[in-house]
């Protein structure tokens, strides 16, 4: 079982949390475990790490890949769950976290080993599902079938910032009976969207569908609220986002907390990957890191 995902902004995000050896920390997006293992290695036996992931496949992978570390540390708890439910997921822990990390990107494993969920536009034979949690009722294909053309165009524009949203929606509804797989959708988008770069023109459509299927933006807003509520005074929330819709939500939340005097942003602006990181890990190119400190009021 090989590790695929390279954690983005690893040093910068871990440094931003200012980890104290005896503190309690939460990694809200476990993925392949890259950020979690770095946090764990900085903790003493009195420290505690809780790692969460909405994707059961990620939880299963980490429990197997890091089984020796898990067996040797009784202070690493791994749970399946959505970070919007962070209050419920921590209610049995009699401590307040000193740091919370959210990495909002899909992991390389989810893209390359999606278990027939169709997250990547490169996996042409996979079904158009895109559900992180297969108990969710609506798949991406369901949305394409059920939504009227106008609503589908709005979805692509609002959540994918796709400038050809109307043309794509029109073509989808005209050919909906022929669309079943990832490849069916990507080939249709190629017919509509001019290809003027080496990037797949389906990427914004896939982003929009995945966001809506998994209610990602609403979950982020709830997760930020609940995380800030349970955070210790003086504790930190660090968030790595990968597209402007996520980053706007994070930036707005952090600025509001700073404006109210409840928080202080660690950086004046976002932290971006170095040129060297982008060269060695191209998927990091759009990443942005922001950190908020919960103010200790006198």
C-alpha positions in Angstrom: 0.0 0.0 0.0 1.8 3.1 -1.2 1.3 6.7 -0.2 0.3 8.9 -3.1 -0.6 12.3 -1.7 2.0 15.0 -1.0 0.8 17.4 1.7 0.6 21.0 0.5 2.3 23.8 2.5 3.4 21.3 5.1 6.0 23.3 6.9 4.1 26.5 6.6 0.9 25.1 8.0 2.5 23.2 10.8 4.5 26.2 11.8 1.4 28.4 11.7 -0.2 26.3 14.5 2.7 27.0 16.9 2.4 23.5 18.3 2.8 23.0 22.0 3.9 19.5 23.0 1.2 19.0 25.6 -1.6 20.6 23.5 -4.7 19.2 21.9 -4.8 19.6 18.1 -7.4 18.6 15.4 -6.6 17.8 11.8 -10.0 18.2 10.2 -9.0 16.7 6.8 -6.9 13.6 7.4 -6.3 12.6 3.7 -3.2 10.4 3.5 -2.1 11.5 7.0 0.8 13.8 6.0 -0.2 16.8 8.1 -1.4 14.6 11.0 1.8 12.7 11.3 3.8 15.9 11.4 1.6 17.2 14.2 1.8 13.9 16.1 5.6 13.9 15.9 5.7 17.3 17.7 3.5 16.1 20.6 4.6 14.7 23.9 2.7 11.7 25.4 0.5 14.3 27.2 -0.5 15.9 23.9 -3.5 14.7 21.9 -4.3 14.6 18.2 -7.7 14.1 16.7 -7.8 13.4 12.9 -11.0 13.6 11.0 -12.1 12.7 7.5 -15.4 12.5 5.8 -14.1 9.9 3.4 -14.1 6.4 4.9 -11.5 5.3 2.4 -9.0 7.9 3.8 -9.6 6.7 7.3 -9.1 3.1 6.3 -5.9 3.9 4.4 -4.3 5.8 7.3 -5.2 3.2 9.9 -3.4 0.6 7.8 -0.5 2.7 6.5 0.3 4.2 9.9 -0.7 1.2 12.0 2.7 1.1 13.8 2.5 4.7 14.8 -1.1 4.3 15.9 -0.1 1.2 18.0 2.8 3.1 19.5 0.8 6.2 20.4 -2.3 6.2 22.5 -2.7 10.0 21.9 -3.8 9.8 18.2 -7.5 9.4 17.7 -8.8 8.9 14.2 -12.5 9.3 13.4 -14.7 9.4 10.3 -16.7 12.6 10.3 -17.4 15.9 8.6 -15.7 18.9 10.2 -18.9 20.8 10.3 -19.8 18.4 13.2 -16.6 19.1 15.1 -18.5 20.0 18.3 -20.2 16.6 18.3 -17.1 14.8 17.3 -15.1 16.3 20.3 -17.8 16.2 23.0 -16.2 13.2 24.7 -12.8 14.9 24.8 -12.4 16.9 28.0 -10.0 19.4 26.5 -10.2 22.4 24.2 -8.0 22.4 21.1 -5.0 24.7 20.8 -5.0 24.3 17.1 -7.2 23.2 14.2 -6.1 22.6 10.7 -8.3 22.3 7.6 -6.8 21.3 4.2 -9.8 21.8 1.8 -8.3 20.1 -1.3 -9.0 16.7 -2.7 -6.1 14.4 -2.0 -4.1 12.8 -4.9 -5.5 9.4 -3.7 -9.1 10.6 -4.0 -8.3 11.7 -7.6 -6.3 8.6 -8.6 -8.0 6.0 -6.5 -11.6 7.4 -6.3 -13.2 3.9 -5.8 -15.6 4.5 -8.7 -16.8 7.9 -7.5 -15.7 9.9 -10.5 -13.8 12.8 -8.8 -11.2 13.1 -11.6 -12.0 14.1 -15.2 -9.2 11.8 -16.2 -11.0 8.6 -15.1 -13.2 8.3 -18.1 -14.9 5.0 -17.3 -16.0 5.9 -13.8 -19.6 6.9 -13.0 -20.5 10.5 -12.4 -21.0 10.1 -8.7 -18.7 12.5 -6.8 -20.1 11.8 -3.3 -17.5 11.8 -0.5 -20.1 9.9 1.6 -22.0 7.3 -0.4 -25.0 7.6 2.0 -25.7 11.0 0.6 -28.8 10.8 -1.6 -27.8 12.8 -4.7 -25.0 12.1 -7.1 -23.5 14.4 -9.8 -25.4 12.5 -12.5 -28.7 13.0 -10.6 -28.1 16.8 -10.7 -27.5 16.7 -14.4 -30.7 14.8 -14.9 -33.0 16.7 -12.5 -31.9 20.3 -12.7 -33.4 22.5 -15.5 -31.0 24.0 -18.0 -31.1 27.4 -16.4 -30.4 26.1 -12.9 -27.6 23.9 -14.2 -26.0 26.9 -15.9 -26.3 28.9 -12.6 -24.6 26.0 -10.8 -21.7 25.9 -13.2 -21.3 29.7 -13.0 -21.7 30.1 -9.2 -19.6 27.2 -8.0 -17.2 26.7 -10.9 -17.0 30.3 -12.2 -17.4 28.7 -15.7 -17.8 31.4 -18.3 -19.4 29.0 -20.8 -21.9 27.7 -18.2 -25.0 28.4 -20.4 -23.6 26.6 -23.4 -22.4 23.6 -21.4 -25.8 23.4 -19.6 -27.6 23.5 -23.0 -25.5 20.8 -24.5 -25.9 18.6 -21.4 -29.7 18.8 -21.4 -29.8 18.1 -25.2 -27.6 14.9 -24.7 -28.6 13.8 -21.2 -29.6 10.3 -22.2 -26.1 9.7 -23.5 -24.3 10.9 -20.3 -23.4 8.2 -17.8 -19.7 8.3 -17.2 -16.9 10.8 -16.5 -15.7 10.5 -20.1 -19.2 11.2 -21.5 -19.3 14.5 -19.7 -15.7 15.5 -20.5 -16.1 14.8 -24.2 -19.2 17.0 -24.3 -17.5 19.9 -22.5 -14.6 19.6 -25.0 -17.1 20.2 -27.8 -18.4 23.4 -26.2 -15.4 25.1 -24.5 -12.5 26.4 -26.5 -9.3 24.7 -25.5 -6.7 27.5 -25.0 -4.4 25.9 -22.4 -3.1 22.6 -21.3 -5.7 22.4 -18.6 -8.8 20.2 -19.0 -11.8 22.4 -19.8 -14.0 20.2 -17.6 -12.2 21.1 -14.4 -14.6 23.9 -13.5 -17.7 21.8 -14.2 -16.3 19.0 -12.1 -15.5 21.5 -9.3 -19.0 22.9 -9.3 -20.7 19.5 -9.3 -18.5 18.2 -6.4 -19.1 21.3 -4.3 -22.9 21.0 -4.7 -23.1 17.2 -4.3 -21.2 17.4 -1.0 -22.5 20.8 0.2 -18.9 21.9 0.6 -19.2 25.6 1.0 -22.0 25.5 3.5 -20.1 22.8 5.5 -17.0 25.1 5.5 -19.0 28.0 6.9 -20.5 25.8 9.7 -17.1 24.2 10.3 -15.4 27.5 10.8 -18.0 28.7 13.2 -18.0 25.6 15.3 -14.2 25.3 15.2 -13.8 28.8 16.5 -16.3 28.2 19.2 -14.5 25.2 20.7 -11.0 26.7 20.2 -9.0 27.7 23.3 -8.3 31.4 23.8 -4.9 31.9 22.2 -5.5 28.9 19.9 -5.2 29.0 16.1 -7.2 27.9 13.1 -5.2 27.4 9.9 -7.0 26.7 6.6 -5.5 25.7 3.3 -7.9 26.5 0.4 -7.6 25.8 -3.3 -10.1 28.0 -5.1 -11.5 31.4 -4.8 -14.9 30.4 -3.5 -13.4 28.7 -0.4 -10.8 31.4 0.1 -13.4 34.1 0.1 -15.4 32.3 2.8 -12.3 31.8 5.0 -11.0 35.4 4.5 -14.4 36.9 5.3 -14.8 34.8 8.4 -11.3 35.7 9.6 -11.7 39.4 8.9 -15.0 39.5 10.7 -13.4 37.9 13.8 -10.6 40.3 13.6 -13.0 43.2 13.2 -15.0 42.2 16.3 -11.9 41.9 18.4 -12.4 38.1 18.9 -9.5 37.1 16.6 -6.3 38.3 15.0 -5.0 37.1 11.6 -1.4 35.7 11.8 -0.5 36.9 8.3 -1.5 40.2 6.6 -2.1 38.2 3.5 -2.4 34.6 2.5 0.7 32.3 2.4 1.3 30.7 -1.0 3.5 27.7 -2.0 7.1 28.5 -3.0 8.2 28.1 -6.6 10.1 25.0 -5.6 7.0 23.4 -4.0 4.9 24.2 -7.1 7.6 22.7 -9.3 7.7 19.4 -7.4 4.0 19.3 -6.6 2.0 21.1 -9.3 -1.3 20.4 -7.5 -0.1 22.9 -4.8 -0.1 25.8 -7.3 -3.4 27.4 -6.3 -3.2 26.7 -2.5 -3.5 29.6 0.0 -2.9 29.3 3.7 -4.6 31.7 6.2 -4.4 31.5 10.0 -6.6 33.1 12.7 -5.6 33.4 16.4 -8.4 33.5 19.0 -7.8 36.5 21.2 -7.3 36.1 24.9 -9.4 38.9 26.3 -8.3 40.5 29.6 
